[in-house]
């Protein structure tokens, strides 16, 4: 009698430290933060939105080039990654190169006219948005608080505070290295993206240069 072939067990998505990270601007440096001001934000807004970023992410049609001005009285010069620009990140040229090389499909960029306070042209910077959202969290294998409520547009929310251990569905991630989740507003990346940033000299043992990688597994 022929025997049915044994089925290979499906690999479980166990949380593992050092594999995935939450990526955000480094807010640990203290002080005022960066001193970049969005000089022509009002001219670019699409009412009733009060920030430039559309509700669905990405960039709207821009009537003119975003004008950003560094004002020393407002804070320090921008690092490689900064937040708080009308819903967008501000990224340096060298960070943009890493982003496009490692995972171009995860990001959208808009060139800006970046000026010093005296009107002289500053170094190249770009507005950046993470535009890939994947329902990739393995809720059964993860440890987190999931809030079910009509108060949230999507009906639930991932609260990532306290003792958190996240596992992701690799079959959903595929070749993606950077992504958002539909039930959380943060950005996540894998070890490959983190190592590429480090290899470019952007994050070192002495300086974050504006990037903060937080392991999604609390050891």
C-alpha positions as CSV (number, residue, x, y, z in Angstrom):
1,X,0.0,0.0,0.0
2,X,1.3,3.4,-1.0
3,X,1.9,5.7,1.9
4,X,1.1,9.4,1.9
5,X,4.2,11.5,2.0
6,X,4.9,13.2,5.3
7,X,4.1,16.9,5.3
8,X,7.0,19.1,6.4
9,X,6.1,21.1,9.5
10,X,5.4,24.8,8.9
11,X,8.2,26.9,10.5
12,X,6.8,29.0,13.3
13,X,7.6,32.7,13.3
14,X,9.3,32.8,16.7
15,X,10.3,36.2,18.0
16,X,14.1,36.5,17.8
17,X,16.3,39.3,19.0
18,X,18.4,41.1,16.4
19,X,16.2,40.3,13.4
20,X,13.7,43.2,13.2
21,X,13.6,46.7,14.6
22,X,11.4,49.7,15.0
23,X,13.0,52.6,13.1
24,X,12.4,56.2,14.1
25,X,14.3,59.6,14.4
26,X,16.6,59.6,17.5
27,X,14.9,61.7,20.1
28,X,17.4,60.9,22.9
29,X,19.9,63.7,22.1
30,X,17.9,66.2,24.1
31,X,17.8,70.0,23.5
32,X,15.5,71.7,21.0
33,X,16.0,69.2,18.2
34,X,16.6,70.3,14.7
35,X,16.1,73.9,13.6
36,X,14.7,73.3,10.1
37,X,11.6,75.3,9.3
38,X,9.1,74.4,6.5
39,X,9.0,77.9,4.9
40,X,6.3,77.4,2.3
41,X,4.1,74.7,3.9
42,X,0.9,76.8,3.7
43,X,1.3,77.2,0.0
44,X,1.5,73.4,-0.5
45,X,-1.4,72.3,1.7
46,X,-4.5,70.8,0.3
47,X,-7.4,71.8,2.5
48,X,-8.9,70.5,4.8
49,X,-5.5,68.8,5.5
50,X,-3.4,70.6,8.0
51,X,-0.2,68.8,7.0
52,X,1.2,68.1,3.6
53,X,1.1,64.3,3.8
54,X,-2.1,62.9,2.4
55,X,-4.2,60.6,4.5
56,X,-3.1,57.6,2.5
57,X,0.6,58.5,2.6
58,X,3.0,59.4,-0.2
59,X,3.1,62.9,-1.8
60,X,0.4,65.0,-3.3
61,X,1.0,67.0,-6.5
62,X,3.3,69.7,-5.4
63,X,2.6,73.2,-6.8
64,X,6.1,74.3,-6.0
65,X,9.3,72.8,-4.5
66,X,9.2,72.5,-0.7
67,X,11.4,75.2,0.8
68,X,13.1,74.3,4.1
69,X,15.2,76.8,6.0
70,X,17.7,76.1,8.8
71,X,17.3,78.7,11.6
72,X,20.0,78.3,14.4
73,X,17.7,79.9,17.0
74,X,15.2,77.1,16.4
75,X,17.7,74.2,17.0
76,X,20.7,72.3,15.8
77,X,21.5,71.4,12.2
78,X,19.6,68.4,10.8
79,X,21.2,65.0,11.0
80,X,20.7,62.1,8.5
81,X,17.1,61.5,9.7
82,X,14.8,64.0,11.3
83,X,11.0,64.0,11.8
84,X,8.2,66.5,12.1
85,X,8.2,68.0,8.6
86,X,4.4,68.1,7.9
87,X,4.1,64.3,8.3
88,X,7.4,63.4,6.6
89,X,10.9,62.5,7.5
90,X,13.8,64.6,6.4
91,X,16.6,62.4,5.1
92,X,20.2,63.2,3.9
93,X,21.5,62.3,0.5
94,X,23.6,59.5,1.9
95,X,20.7,57.9,3.8
96,X,18.5,58.3,0.7
97,X,21.1,56.3,-1.3
98,X,21.0,53.5,1.2
99,X,17.2,53.4,1.3
100,X,16.9,53.2,-2.5
101,X,19.7,50.6,-2.8
102,X,18.3,48.2,-0.1
103,X,14.5,48.6,-0.6
104,X,13.5,51.3,-3.2
105,X,9.8,50.1,-3.1
106,X,9.4,51.0,0.5
107,X,10.0,54.8,0.1
108,X,8.8,57.9,-1.7
109,X,10.9,61.0,-1.9
110,X,10.5,64.6,-2.7
111,X,13.4,66.9,-3.4
112,X,13.5,70.1,-1.4
113,X,15.2,73.5,-1.7
114,X,17.2,73.5,1.6
115,X,18.6,76.9,2.6
116,X,20.7,78.3,5.3
117,X,19.4,81.3,7.3
118,X,21.4,83.7,5.1
119,X,19.8,82.3,1.9
120,X,22.7,80.2,0.8
121,X,22.1,76.7,-0.5
122,X,22.5,73.9,2.1
123,X,23.4,70.2,1.6
124,X,21.0,67.9,-0.3
125,X,18.1,66.8,1.8
126,X,14.8,65.1,0.8
127,X,11.3,64.7,2.3
128,X,10.7,60.9,2.7
129,X,7.7,58.7,3.4
130,X,7.5,55.0,4.0
131,X,4.8,53.9,1.6
132,X,4.7,50.1,2.1
133,X,2.2,48.7,4.5
134,X,2.0,44.9,5.1
135,X,-0.3,43.0,7.4
136,X,2.8,40.9,8.4
137,X,2.6,40.7,12.2
138,X,2.2,37.1,13.5
139,X,-0.2,37.9,16.3
140,X,-0.3,34.4,17.7
141,X,3.5,34.1,18.0
142,X,4.0,37.7,19.3
143,X,3.6,39.2,22.7
144,X,1.9,42.6,22.7
145,X,-1.3,44.3,23.7
146,X,-3.9,44.4,20.9
147,X,-6.6,46.9,21.5
148,X,-10.0,46.3,19.7
149,X,-12.0,49.4,19.5
150,X,-14.1,51.5,17.1
151,X,-12.1,54.5,18.3
152,X,-9.4,53.3,15.8
153,X,-10.1,53.7,12.1
154,X,-8.9,50.2,11.4
155,X,-10.8,48.7,14.3
156,X,-7.8,47.7,16.4
157,X,-4.4,49.0,17.4
158,X,-1.0,47.4,18.4
159,X,0.2,48.9,21.6
160,X,4.0,48.4,21.7
161,X,4.8,49.3,25.3
162,X,6.0,47.2,28.1
163,X,7.3,43.6,27.6
164,X,6.9,43.3,23.8
165,X,8.1,40.4,21.5
166,X,7.1,40.7,17.9
167,X,7.2,38.0,15.2
168,X,6.6,38.6,11.5
169,X,5.2,36.4,8.8
170,X,8.0,35.8,6.4
171,X,5.7,34.7,3.7
172,X,4.0,38.1,3.8
173,X,7.2,40.1,4.0
174,X,8.8,38.4,1.1
175,X,11.8,40.5,0.0
176,X,10.6,43.6,1.9
177,X,13.2,45.1,4.3
178,X,11.2,48.2,5.5
179,X,7.5,48.4,6.1
180,X,4.6,49.7,8.2
181,X,1.8,47.7,9.8
182,X,-1.9,48.5,9.3
183,X,-2.6,48.6,13.0
184,X,0.4,50.7,14.2
185,X,1.8,54.0,13.0
186,X,5.5,53.1,13.3
187,X,8.1,52.0,10.7
188,X,9.8,48.6,11.0
189,X,12.9,47.3,9.3
190,X,15.0,44.1,9.3
191,X,18.6,43.4,10.1
192,X,19.7,43.8,6.4
193,X,18.6,47.4,6.3
194,X,20.1,48.2,9.7
195,X,23.5,46.7,8.6
196,X,23.4,48.6,5.3
197,X,23.0,51.9,7.3
198,X,25.8,51.0,9.5
199,X,28.1,50.0,6.6
200,X,27.5,53.4,5.1
201,X,28.9,55.0,8.2
202,X,25.6,56.6,9.1
203,X,25.1,54.9,12.5
204,X,28.3,54.2,14.4
205,X,29.1,53.1,18.0
206,X,29.6,56.8,18.9
207,X,26.8,58.5,17.0
208,X,23.3,57.7,15.8
209,X,23.2,60.6,13.3
210,X,19.5,60.8,13.8
211,X,18.5,57.1,13.4
212,X,17.2,55.0,16.3
213,X,16.8,51.2,15.9
214,X,14.8,49.6,18.7
215,X,14.7,45.8,18.7
216,X,11.2,44.5,18.6
217,X,12.1,41.7,21.0
218,X,12.7,42.9,24.5
219,X,15.4,40.6,25.9
